[in-house]
Amino acid sequence: MMAEFEINGKQYRSGKLDALKQFHVSRRVAPILPTLLPIFLKLAETHRASGSAPAASAIEIVAELAGPFADGLAAMSDQDADYIIGTCLSVVSRQQGSAWSPVWSGAQNAMMFDDMDLGVMLPVVVHVIRDNLGNFIQGLLTSQLSSATAEA
């Protein structure tokens, strides 16, 4: 199943990671999950309220939570960050006229579009993580909320 979204006026389509890649991304994301959860919750809230998460809303959400997110990213090794970004971008295409073109070249380990800067790349990666690991993350969140309620 493909998920389509827009960032800065460009249409993107993300696919599904296979189960093994989902596992490897999730274990690398796990240490920064506490900083990502507020982003996922805000995106989900925006999606429920509007029926979709407009690009401007997604960027505003990421900007609002940039401090904790940046701290989490800073603690991540370059190797883990490269793996997460490369793996997530490997399932993303961008609309070019009537065609869809991959945004990432695994062979070259590089972006295929010069205009995709950090402000575009990170929201795209967050979309892929949310779409591929959302149920897993929601399960963790639900279990954490259940534990907190039981302890109260």
MDTraj code that builds the backbone (N, CA, C; nanometers):
import mdtraj as md
import numpy as np

residues = "MET MET ALA GLU PHE GLU ILE ASN GLY LYS GLN TYR ARG SER GLY LYS LEU ASP ALA LEU LYS GLN PHE HIS VAL SER ARG ARG VAL ALA PRO ILE LEU PRO THR LEU LEU PRO ILE PHE LEU LYS LEU ALA GLU THR HIS ARG ALA SER GLY SER ALA PRO ALA ALA SER ALA ILE GLU ILE VAL ALA GLU LEU ALA GLY PRO PHE ALA ASP GLY LEU ALA ALA MET SER ASP GLN ASP ALA ASP TYR ILE ILE GLY THR CYS LEU SER VAL VAL SER ARG GLN GLN GLY SER ALA TRP SER PRO VAL TRP SER GLY ALA GLN ASN ALA MET MET PHE ASP ASP MET ASP LEU GLY VAL MET LEU PRO VAL VAL VAL HIS VAL ILE ARG ASP ASN LEU GLY ASN PHE ILE GLN GLY LEU LEU THR SER GLN LEU SER SER ALA THR ALA GLU ALA".split()
xyz = np.array([
    [0.0842, -0.1180, 0.0000],
    [0.0000, 0.0000, 0.0000],
    [0.0890, 0.1247, 0.0000],
    [0.0607, 0.2142, -0.0880],
    [0.1374, 0.3372, -0.0999],
    [0.0654, 0.4500, -0.0260],
    [0.1439, 0.5348, 0.0368],
    [0.0895, 0.6538, 0.1023],
    [0.1391, 0.7753, 0.0257],
    [0.0478, 0.8630, -0.0112],
    [0.0859, 0.9843, -0.0828],
    [0.0734, 1.1037, 0.0108],
    [0.1678, 1.1974, -0.0037],
    [0.1676, 1.3180, 0.0780],
    [0.2392, 1.4274, 0.0025],
    [0.2209, 1.5513, 0.0494],
    [0.2798, 1.6675, -0.0159],
    [0.3691, 1.7419, 0.0821],
    [0.4847, 1.7823, 0.0343],
    [0.5761, 1.8660, 0.1119],
    [0.6290, 1.9731, 0.0175],
    [0.6154, 2.0984, 0.0576],
    [0.6614, 2.2134, -0.0224],
    [0.6123, 2.2090, -0.1668],
    [0.4866, 2.1720, -0.1846],
    [0.4276, 2.1718, -0.3179],
    [0.4661, 2.0548, -0.4052],
    [0.5402, 1.9608, -0.3533],
    [0.5812, 1.8416, -0.4293],
    [0.5057, 1.7208, -0.3746],
    [0.4625, 1.6345, -0.4659],
    [0.3903, 1.5129, -0.4277],
    [0.4901, 1.3978, -0.4093],
    [0.4741, 1.3271, -0.2969],
    [0.5593, 1.2128, -0.2663],
    [0.4722, 1.0904, -0.2445],
    [0.5307, 0.9757, -0.2684],
    [0.4632, 0.8482, -0.2481],
    [0.5611, 0.7576, -0.1747],
    [0.5155, 0.7025, -0.0632],
    [0.6024, 0.6101, 0.0093],
    [0.5427, 0.4709, 0.0072],
    [0.6311, 0.3734, -0.0034],
    [0.5895, 0.2336, -0.0038],
    [0.6186, 0.1703, 0.1308],
    [0.6019, 0.0419, 0.1354],
    [0.6245, -0.0333, 0.2581],
    [0.7655, -0.0911, 0.2595],
    [0.8270, -0.0854, 0.3773],
    [0.9526, -0.1544, 0.4013],
    [0.9191, -0.3004, 0.4284],
    [1.0086, -0.3916, 0.3878],
    [0.9832, -0.5305, 0.4234],
    [1.0022, -0.5481, 0.5740],
    [0.9542, -0.6589, 0.6275],
    [0.9526, -0.6803, 0.7728],
    [1.0924, -0.6719, 0.8343],
    [1.1932, -0.7235, 0.7667],
    [1.3284, -0.7197, 0.8213],
    [1.3801, -0.5761, 0.8290],
    [1.3541, -0.4964, 0.7261],
    [1.3948, -0.3557, 0.7301],
    [1.3165, -0.2791, 0.8359],
    [1.1883, -0.3114, 0.8515],
    [1.1100, -0.2482, 0.9579],
    [1.1734, -0.2775, 1.0937],
    [1.2148, -0.4021, 1.1125],
    [1.2788, -0.4407, 1.2383],
    [1.4067, -0.3609, 1.2608],
    [1.4923, -0.3543, 1.1575],
    [1.6193, -0.2839, 1.1731],
    [1.6007, -0.1338, 1.1929],
    [1.5046, -0.0742, 1.1235],
    [1.4759, 0.0677, 1.1451],
    [1.4219, 0.0881, 1.2862],
    [1.3295, 0.0020, 1.3298],
    [1.2691, 0.0200, 1.4622],
    [1.3723, 0.0074, 1.5734],
    [1.4671, -0.0835, 1.5606],
    [1.5664, -0.0963, 1.6681],
    [1.6648, 0.0199, 1.6696],
    [1.6864, 0.0824, 1.5542],
    [1.7731, 0.2005, 1.5508],
    [1.6993, 0.3264, 1.5954],
    [1.5684, 0.3284, 1.5724],
    [1.4868, 0.4431, 1.6130],
    [1.4518, 0.4357, 1.7618],
    [1.4529, 0.3161, 1.8184],
    [1.4096, 0.2962, 1.9576],
    [1.4722, 0.3950, 2.0570],
    [1.6032, 0.4221, 2.0503],
    [1.6595, 0.5164, 2.1479],
    [1.6047, 0.6593, 2.1365],
    [1.5571, 0.6972, 2.0175],
    [1.5023, 0.8329, 2.0047],
    [1.3506, 0.8329, 2.0016],
    [1.2906, 0.7161, 2.0246],
    [1.1457, 0.7059, 2.0240],
    [1.0785, 0.8025, 2.1199],
    [1.1313, 0.8226, 2.2411],
    [1.0674, 0.9200, 2.3294],
    [1.0605, 1.0607, 2.2697],
    [1.1561, 1.0971, 2.1836],
    [1.1500, 1.2290, 2.1201],
    [1.0617, 1.2273, 1.9957],
    [1.0410, 1.1097, 1.9352],
    [0.9564, 1.1000, 1.8169],
    [0.8085, 1.0869, 1.8516],
    [0.7769, 1.0273, 1.9655],
    [0.6366, 1.0054, 2.0006],
    [0.5528, 1.1327, 1.9968],
    [0.6000, 1.2456, 2.0523],
    [0.5183, 1.3669, 2.0416],
    [0.4939, 1.4094, 1.8963],
    [0.5916, 1.3873, 1.8087],
    [0.5735, 1.4216, 1.6667],
    [0.4652, 1.3338, 1.6064],
    [0.4736, 1.2010, 1.6320],
    [0.3730, 1.1101, 1.5781],
    [0.2338, 1.1428, 1.6315],
    [0.2246, 1.1756, 1.7600],
    [0.0954, 1.2091, 1.8190],
    [0.0370, 1.3359, 1.7574],
    [0.1200, 1.4381, 1.7370],
    [0.0730, 1.5631, 1.6760],
    [0.0296, 1.5397, 1.5315],
    [0.1094, 1.4607, 1.4553],
    [0.0724, 1.4312, 1.3165],
    [-0.0592, 1.3545, 1.3113],
    [-0.0757, 1.2572, 1.4004],
    [-0.1999, 1.1796, 1.4036],
    [-0.3182, 1.2688, 1.4397],
    [-0.2986, 1.3589, 1.5365],
    [-0.4035, 1.4516, 1.5778],
    [-0.4424, 1.5429, 1.4615],
    [-0.3433, 1.5942, 1.3893],
    [-0.3682, 1.6804, 1.2737],
    [-0.4406, 1.6022, 1.1644],
    [-0.3980, 1.4772, 1.1440],
    [-0.4605, 1.3931, 1.0421],
    [-0.6072, 1.3672, 1.0764],
    [-0.6365, 1.3363, 1.2036],
    [-0.7750, 1.3122, 1.2460],
    [-0.8602, 1.4373, 1.2303],
    [-0.8048, 1.5517, 1.2646],
    [-0.8803, 1.6767, 1.2610],
    [-0.9117, 1.7212, 1.1186],
    [-0.8157, 1.7001, 1.0263],
    [-0.8344, 1.7517, 0.8906],
    [-0.8595, 1.6444, 0.7859],
    [-0.8424, 1.5185, 0.8214],
    [-0.8569, 1.4112, 0.7238],
    [-0.7271, 1.3815, 0.6525],
    [-0.6318, 1.4736, 0.6592],
    [-0.4977, 1.4533, 0.6044],
    [-0.4044, 1.5484, 0.6760],
    [-0.2759, 1.5194, 0.6676],
    [-0.1780, 1.6066, 0.7323],
    [-0.1168, 1.6972, 0.6265],
    [-0.1649, 1.8218, 0.6135],
    [-0.1077, 1.9126, 0.5149],
    [0.0411, 1.9336, 0.5395],
    [0.1142, 1.9570, 0.4320],
    [0.2593, 1.9740, 0.4428],
    [0.2960, 2.0820, 0.5420],
    [0.2256, 2.1943, 0.5377],
    [0.2574, 2.3045, 0.6289],
    [0.2400, 2.2604, 0.7729],
    [0.1344, 2.1857, 0.8024],
    [0.1119, 2.1372, 0.9391],
    [0.2234, 2.0433, 0.9820],
    [0.2634, 1.9524, 0.8940],
    [0.3698, 1.8573, 0.9270],
    [0.4997, 1.9316, 0.9561],
    [0.5314, 2.0305, 0.8766],
    [0.6547, 2.1067, 0.8969],
    [0.6455, 2.1869, 1.0264],
    [0.5286, 2.2468, 1.0537],
    [0.5111, 2.3217, 1.1787],
    [0.5261, 2.2304, 1.3002],
    [0.4724, 2.1101, 1.2914],
    [0.4820, 2.0147, 1.4017],
    [0.6269, 1.9770, 1.4265],
    [0.6979, 1.9444, 1.3189],
    [0.8393, 1.9081, 1.3330],
    [0.9179, 2.0266, 1.3895],
    [0.8881, 2.1478, 1.3427],
    [0.9589, 2.2662, 1.3922],
    [0.9311, 2.2895, 1.5401],
    [0.8046, 2.2694, 1.5801],
    [0.7658, 2.2892, 1.7199],
    [0.8405, 2.1947, 1.8135],
    [0.8649, 2.0742, 1.7673],
    [0.9289, 1.9730, 1.8514],
    [1.0743, 1.9498, 1.8118],
    [1.1320, 2.0462, 1.7415],
    [1.2672, 2.0302, 1.6886],
    [1.3731, 2.0154, 1.7965],
    [1.3584, 2.0833, 1.9082],
    [1.4596, 2.0764, 2.0143],
    [1.4810, 1.9353, 2.0661],
    [1.3760, 1.8711, 2.1205],
    [1.3936, 1.7339, 2.1692],
    [1.4327, 1.6371, 2.0580],
    [1.3758, 1.6594, 1.9398],
    [1.4085, 1.5738, 1.8260],
    [1.5554, 1.5888, 1.7892],
    [1.6052, 1.7114, 1.7857],
    [1.7462, 1.7368, 1.7540],
    [1.8377, 1.6725, 1.8569],
    [1.7986, 1.6786, 1.9835],
    [1.8784, 1.6138, 2.0877],
    [1.8863, 1.4628, 2.0642],
    [1.7728, 1.4034, 2.0285],
    [1.7706, 1.2599, 1.9998],
    [1.8557, 1.2257, 1.8796],
    [1.8467, 1.3075, 1.7757],
    [1.9285, 1.2841, 1.6563],
    [2.0769, 1.3004, 1.6862],
    [2.1112, 1.3991, 1.7677],
    [2.2519, 1.4242, 1.8005],
    [2.3138, 1.3046, 1.8724],
    [2.2346, 1.2343, 1.9499],
    [2.2860, 1.1193, 2.0243],
    [2.3007, 0.9954, 1.9360],
    [2.2397, 0.9957, 1.8184],
    [2.2426, 0.8802, 1.7288],
    [2.3755, 0.8737, 1.6536],
    [2.4265, 0.7542, 1.6348],
    [2.5516, 0.7393, 1.5590],
    [2.5267, 0.7736, 1.4118],
    [2.6312, 0.8162, 1.3423],
    [2.6193, 0.8468, 1.1993],
    [2.5738, 0.7238, 1.1222],
    [2.6258, 0.6080, 1.1590],
    [2.5912, 0.4837, 1.0903],
    [2.4412, 0.4540, 1.1046],
    [2.3872, 0.4699, 1.2261],
    [2.2442, 0.4453, 1.2459],
    [2.1597, 0.5482, 1.1715],
    [2.1999, 0.6747, 1.1764],
    [2.1262, 0.7799, 1.1055],
    [2.1270, 0.7534, 0.9550],
    [2.2429, 0.7188, 0.9004],
    [2.2525, 0.6887, 0.7573],
    [2.1642, 0.5700, 0.7198],
    [2.1626, 0.4675, 0.8053],
    [2.0796, 0.3496, 0.7773],
    [1.9315, 0.3882, 0.7746],
    [1.8861, 0.4600, 0.8759],
    [1.7450, 0.4986, 0.8843],
    [1.7055, 0.5840, 0.7639],
    [1.7856, 0.6865, 0.7363],
    [1.7530, 0.7774, 0.6260],
    [1.7549, 0.7040, 0.4924],
    [1.8615, 0.6304, 0.4650],
    [1.8727, 0.5586, 0.3379],
    [1.7630, 0.4554, 0.3192],
    [1.7335, 0.3809, 0.4248],
    [1.6305, 0.2782, 0.4169],
    [1.4935, 0.3409, 0.3953],
    [1.4625, 0.4450, 0.4704],
    [1.3317, 0.5108, 0.4552],
    [1.3175, 0.5757, 0.3180],
    [1.4202, 0.6455, 0.2731],
    [1.4116, 0.7126, 0.1431],
    [1.4089, 0.6136, 0.0266],
    [1.4560, 0.4906, 0.0492],
    [1.4595, 0.3915, -0.0587],
    [1.3200, 0.3490, -0.1037],
    [1.2168, 0.3773, -0.0253],
    [1.0802, 0.3400, -0.0636],
    [0.9965, 0.4619, -0.1031],
    [1.0634, 0.5754, -0.1289],
    [0.9920, 0.6995, -0.1607],
    [1.0182, 0.7410, -0.3053],
    [0.9113, 0.7851, -0.3701],
    [0.9190, 0.8411, -0.5055],
    [0.8559, 0.9793, -0.5039],
    [0.8969, 1.0613, -0.6001],
    [0.8402, 1.1949, -0.6136],
    [0.7808, 1.2083, -0.7526],
    [0.6662, 1.2744, -0.7580],
    [0.5984, 1.2912, -0.8855],
    [0.6729, 1.3927, -0.9712],
    [0.6988, 1.3531, -1.0933],
    [0.7637, 1.4373, -1.1947],
    [0.6744, 1.4328, -1.3172],
    [0.5869, 1.5303, -1.3310],
    [0.4885, 1.5254, -1.4396],
    [0.3922, 1.4118, -1.4128],
    [0.3828, 1.3168, -1.5068],
    [0.2926, 1.2028, -1.4875],
    [0.3665, 1.0793, -1.4356],
    [0.4979, 1.0914, -1.4173],
    [0.5788, 0.9780, -1.3715],
    [0.6205, 0.9959, -1.2253],
    [0.6588, 0.8859, -1.1634],
    [0.7103, 0.8872, -1.0263],
    [0.8560, 0.8421, -1.0314],
    [0.9434, 0.9224, -0.9714],
    [1.0874, 0.8938, -0.9732],
    [1.1388, 0.8712, -0.8318],
    [1.2262, 0.7704, -0.8139],
    [1.2829, 0.7461, -0.6809],
    [1.3595, 0.8692, -0.6312],
    [1.3490, 0.8966, -0.5001],
    [1.4208, 1.0110, -0.4431],
    [1.5600, 0.9712, -0.3951],
    [1.5871, 0.8413, -0.3872],
    [1.7132, 0.7926, -0.3306],
    [1.7744, 0.6873, -0.4210],
    [1.9045, 0.6971, -0.4418],
    [1.9786, 0.5949, -0.5142],
    [2.0615, 0.5162, -0.4142],
    [2.0233, 0.3923, -0.3919],
    [2.0990, 0.3066, -0.3014],
    [2.2386, 0.2776, -0.3552],
    [2.2501, 0.2631, -0.4871],
    [2.3793, 0.2342, -0.5493],
    [2.4771, 0.3503, -0.5292],
    [2.4255, 0.4735, -0.5384],
    [2.5099, 0.5913, -0.5212],
    [2.5062, 0.6441, -0.3781],
    [2.4142, 0.5900, -0.2985],
    [2.3957, 0.6358, -0.1610],
    [2.3763, 0.7876, -0.1584],
    [2.2825, 0.8342, -0.2437],
    [2.2645, 0.9786, -0.2601],
    [2.1210, 1.0126, -0.2982],
    [2.0825, 1.1370, -0.2656],
    [1.9534, 1.1911, -0.3061],
    [1.9535, 1.2115, -0.4571],
    [1.8393, 1.1928, -0.5163],
    [1.8270, 1.2098, -0.6603],
    [1.7743, 1.3482, -0.6993],
    [1.7374, 1.4301, -0.6003],
    [1.6858, 1.5633, -0.6260],
    [1.7663, 1.6642, -0.5449],
    [1.8276, 1.7594, -0.6131],
    [1.9098, 1.8609, -0.5466],
    [1.8297, 1.9515, -0.4542],
    [1.6999, 1.9683, -0.4820],
    [1.6195, 2.0591, -0.3999],
    [1.5667, 1.9938, -0.2720],
    [1.5975, 1.8673, -0.2499],
    [1.5550, 1.8004, -0.1263],
    [1.6595, 1.8263, -0.0178],
    [1.6320, 1.9295, 0.0621],
    [1.7229, 1.9634, 0.1714],
    [1.6741, 1.8981, 0.2999],
    [1.7366, 1.9319, 0.4108],
    [1.7018, 1.8742, 0.5402],
    [1.5552, 1.8991, 0.5761],
    [1.5038, 2.0175, 0.5405],
    [1.3662, 2.0521, 0.5703],
    [1.2644, 1.9676, 0.4961],
    [1.3052, 1.9031, 0.3899],
    [1.2187, 1.8114, 0.3160],
    [1.2511, 1.6678, 0.3561],
    [1.3799, 1.6369, 0.3655],
    [1.4222, 1.4996, 0.3927],
    [1.3660, 1.4466, 0.5250],
    [1.3781, 1.5244, 0.6323],
    [1.3318, 1.4752, 0.7627],
    [1.1812, 1.4501, 0.7665],
    [1.0971, 1.5423, 0.7168],
    [0.9535, 1.5108, 0.7149],
    [0.9206, 1.3877, 0.6295],
    [0.9940, 1.3681, 0.5200],
    [0.9715, 1.2491, 0.4373],
    [1.0055, 1.1239, 0.5178],
    [1.1192, 1.1252, 0.5858],
    [1.1600, 1.0103, 0.6673],
    [1.0578, 0.9850, 0.7783],
    [1.0095, 1.0910, 0.8423],
    [0.9092, 1.0756, 0.9482],
    [0.7821, 1.0125, 0.8919],
    [0.7401, 1.0529, 0.7709],
    [0.6232, 0.9912, 0.7072],
    [0.6448, 0.8415, 0.6895],
    [0.7606, 0.8036, 0.6390],
    [0.7876, 0.6616, 0.6147],
    [0.7895, 0.5840, 0.7458],
    [0.8532, 0.6398, 0.8476],
    [0.8563, 0.5723, 0.9779],
    [0.7149, 0.5583, 1.0325],
    [0.6383, 0.6650, 1.0264],
    [0.5003, 0.6600, 1.0768],
    [0.4184, 0.5569, 1.0006],
    [0.4294, 0.5566, 0.8672],
    [0.3502, 0.4643, 0.7862],
    [0.3927, 0.3188, 0.8056],
    [0.5218, 0.2969, 0.8269],
    [0.5720, 0.1603, 0.8391],
    [0.5763, 0.1078, 0.9820],
    [0.5952, 0.1953, 1.0773],
    [0.6086, 0.1519, 1.2167],
    [0.4974, 0.2050, 1.3056],
    [0.3998, 0.2712, 1.2464],
    [0.2928, 0.3334, 1.3239],
    [0.2212, 0.2376, 1.4165],
    [0.1842, 0.1190, 1.3662],
    [0.1141, 0.0218, 1.4505],
    [0.2038, -0.0258, 1.5641],
    [0.3303, -0.0474, 1.5344],
    [0.4263, -0.0900, 1.6361],
    [0.4424, 0.0199, 1.7415],
    [0.4593, 0.1436, 1.6964],
    [0.4759, 0.2569, 1.7879],
    [0.3481, 0.2787, 1.8685],
    [0.2328, 0.2664, 1.8037],
    [0.1066, 0.2828, 1.8746],
    [0.0916, 0.1748, 1.9807],
    [0.1346, 0.0526, 1.9507],
    [0.1311, -0.0547, 2.0493],
    [0.2189, -0.0235, 2.1688],
    [0.3382, 0.0315, 2.1422],
    [0.4261, 0.0708, 2.2525],
    [0.3626, 0.1810, 2.3355],
    [0.3058, 0.2797, 2.2675],
    [0.2424, 0.3910, 2.3367],
    [0.1246, 0.3431, 2.4209],
    [0.0419, 0.2558, 2.3637],
    [-0.0728, 0.2025, 2.4360],
    [-0.0279, 0.1249, 2.5590],
    [0.0765, 0.0438, 2.5437],
    [0.1247, -0.0333, 2.6584],
    [0.1853, 0.0586, 2.7640],
    [0.2528, 0.1657, 2.7224],
    [0.3086, 0.2609, 2.8180],
    [0.1974, 0.3344, 2.8914],
    [0.0928, 0.3751, 2.8184],
    [-0.0200, 0.4432, 2.8815],
    [-0.0934, 0.3490, 2.9765],
    [-0.1096, 0.2227, 2.9362],
    [-0.1749, 0.1247, 3.0226],
    [-0.0955, 0.1022, 3.1502],
    [0.0374, 0.0942, 3.1371],
    [0.1249, 0.0759, 3.2538],
    [0.1161, 0.1954, 3.3461],
    [0.1170, 0.3153, 3.2895],
    [0.1105, 0.4373, 3.3708],
    [-0.0237, 0.4462, 3.4432],
    [-0.1322, 0.4065, 3.3768],
    [-0.2640, 0.4091, 3.4384],
    [-0.2731, 0.3058, 3.5502],
    [-0.2163, 0.1883, 3.5262],
    [-0.2203, 0.0817, 3.6275],
    [-0.1403, 0.1197, 3.7512],
    [-0.0311, 0.1947, 3.7327],
    [0.0541, 0.2355, 3.8449],
    [-0.0078, 0.3493, 3.9244],
    [-0.0962, 0.4263, 3.8621],
    [-0.1551, 0.5441, 3.9284],
    [-0.2576, 0.5084, 4.0322],
])
top = md.Topology()
chain = top.add_chain()
for i, resn in enumerate(residues, 1):
    res = top.add_residue(resn, chain, resSeq=i)
    for name in ("N", "CA", "C"):
        top.add_atom(name, md.element.get_by_symbol(name[0]), res)
traj = md.Trajectory(xyz[None], top)
